[in-house]
Amino acid sequence: MKAKTPKESLTVLTDMVLPGETNPLNNLFGGEILARMDRACSIAARRHSRRIVVTASVNHVSFAKAVPVGSVVTVEAKVSRAFKSSMEVYVDVWIEDRESGEKTRVNEGIYTFVAVDETGSTVLVPKITPETALEVQRFEGALRRKQLSLILSGKMNPEDATELKALFK
């Protein structure tokens, strides 16, 4: 199976925040942002694997800035690392200044998807070959995040987490 680059899975969704999607402060509901992020990440994972994908976990979400009604929101997702059948997908959420067009990152997240066949059994996915400095940083961090998640879920012995242990040497 031939390795792919993160840009091959790049998914960009752009939409406007409507009044019915906001809270009493006229900012986009957090759950609405999460849904948009999940959709973009799902498409990115499917583009990478070319298989059915299911959300396995939402590993991290950071809400840095409110998203006001009327904002143009862009969600950018791409696979940061692929393991056996799972893929870590990193997602950034941006809003545009109405007058200047300048983009500000307002949210980020890390999702994990698993590729499955029509019966729900896991299938192998292509590896990732990062190209940019940011892609390399996210690629390297993905293994540490996976090891931490496995330790916290009791599926890995902390002594076996070589990437995490290397941080403390």
C-alpha positions in Angstrom: 0.0 0.0 0.0 1.5 3.3 -1.1 2.0 6.0 1.5 0.2 9.3 1.0 0.8 12.9 2.0 -1.4 14.9 4.4 -2.4 17.3 1.6 -4.0 14.4 -0.3 -6.6 14.3 2.5 -7.0 18.0 2.9 -10.7 19.0 3.4 -11.9 22.6 3.6 -15.5 23.4 4.5 -16.6 27.1 4.4 -19.9 28.3 5.7 -21.6 31.3 7.3 -22.9 31.3 10.9 -26.7 31.8 10.9 -28.8 33.1 13.8 -30.4 29.7 14.4 -27.0 28.2 15.1 -26.1 30.6 17.9 -26.4 30.8 21.7 -28.0 33.7 23.6 -24.7 35.7 23.2 -25.1 35.4 19.4 -22.0 33.2 19.1 -21.9 29.8 17.3 -22.9 26.9 19.6 -19.9 24.8 20.5 -21.7 21.7 19.5 -22.3 23.1 16.0 -18.5 23.8 15.7 -17.9 20.2 16.8 -20.3 18.8 14.2 -18.6 20.8 11.4 -15.2 19.6 12.6 -16.4 16.0 12.7 -17.7 16.2 9.2 -14.5 17.7 7.8 -12.4 15.2 9.7 -14.5 12.3 8.4 -14.1 13.4 4.8 -10.3 13.8 5.3 -10.1 10.3 6.8 -12.2 8.8 4.0 -10.0 10.6 1.4 -6.9 9.1 2.9 -8.2 5.6 3.4 -10.8 5.4 0.6 -12.9 3.3 2.9 -15.8 3.8 5.3 -14.6 5.6 8.4 -16.0 5.9 11.9 -15.2 8.4 14.6 -13.3 6.6 17.3 -12.5 9.5 19.6 -12.3 13.2 19.9 -8.9 13.5 21.5 -8.6 17.3 21.9 -10.7 20.4 21.2 -9.7 23.9 22.1 -12.1 26.8 21.8 -9.9 29.9 21.7 -12.3 32.5 20.5 -16.1 33.0 20.1 -17.5 32.8 16.6 -20.2 35.6 16.2 -23.3 35.3 14.1 -22.6 36.3 10.5 -19.0 35.1 10.6 -17.6 33.2 7.6 -16.1 30.0 9.2 -13.6 27.7 7.5 -12.8 24.3 8.8 -9.6 22.7 7.5 -8.8 19.1 8.3 -6.2 16.6 7.1 -4.8 13.3 8.3 -1.7 13.9 10.5 -0.7 10.2 11.0 -2.0 6.8 10.0 -1.5 3.7 12.1 -2.8 0.2 11.3 -6.4 1.0 10.7 -6.7 4.3 12.6 -6.0 7.8 11.5 -5.4 10.9 13.5 -6.9 13.9 11.9 -5.9 17.4 12.9 -8.5 20.2 12.3 -8.2 24.0 12.4 -11.2 26.4 12.5 -10.8 29.9 11.1 -13.0 33.0 10.8 -12.5 35.8 8.4 -12.6 39.5 9.2 -15.5 40.9 7.3 -13.6 43.9 6.0 -10.0 42.9 5.6 -10.5 39.1 4.9 -7.7 38.4 7.5 -8.2 34.9 9.0 -8.0 34.1 12.7 -7.8 30.6 14.1 -10.6 30.2 16.6 -10.5 26.5 17.3 -8.5 23.4 16.8 -9.0 19.7 17.4 -7.6 16.2 17.0 -9.9 13.4 16.1 -9.3 9.7 15.6 -11.0 7.7 12.9 -11.0 4.0 12.1 -11.4 2.6 8.6 -13.8 -0.3 8.2 -15.3 -2.5 5.5 -19.0 -3.0 4.8 -19.3 -5.4 7.7 -17.7 -3.1 10.2 -14.4 -5.0 10.4 -11.2 -2.8 10.5 -9.1 -2.5 7.4 -5.5 -1.4 6.8 -4.9 2.2 5.8 -1.9 3.8 3.9 0.8 5.4 5.9 1.5 9.2 5.9 4.6 10.9 4.6 4.6 14.5 6.1 6.0 17.2 3.9 6.0 20.5 5.8 7.5 21.4 9.2 4.0 21.6 10.7 3.0 18.2 9.2 6.2 16.7 10.7 5.4 18.2 14.1 1.9 16.9 14.1 3.0 13.5 12.7 5.6 13.1 15.5 3.2 14.2 18.2 0.5 11.8 17.0 2.5 8.7 18.3 2.9 10.3 21.7 -0.8 11.2 21.8 -1.7 7.6 20.9 0.6 6.2 23.5 -0.9 8.4 26.2 -4.4 7.5 25.2 -3.5 3.8 25.3 -2.0 4.2 28.8 -5.0 6.1 30.1 -7.4 3.4 28.7 -5.3 0.6 30.3 -4.3 -0.8 26.9 -0.6 0.0 27.2 1.9 -0.4 30.0 3.5 3.0 30.7 7.0 1.3 30.5 6.2 0.4 26.9 5.5 4.0 25.8 8.9 4.7 24.3 7.9 8.0 22.6 6.5 9.4 25.9 9.5 8.2 27.9 11.8 9.9 25.5 10.3 13.3 26.5 11.5 13.0 30.0 15.1 11.9 29.4 
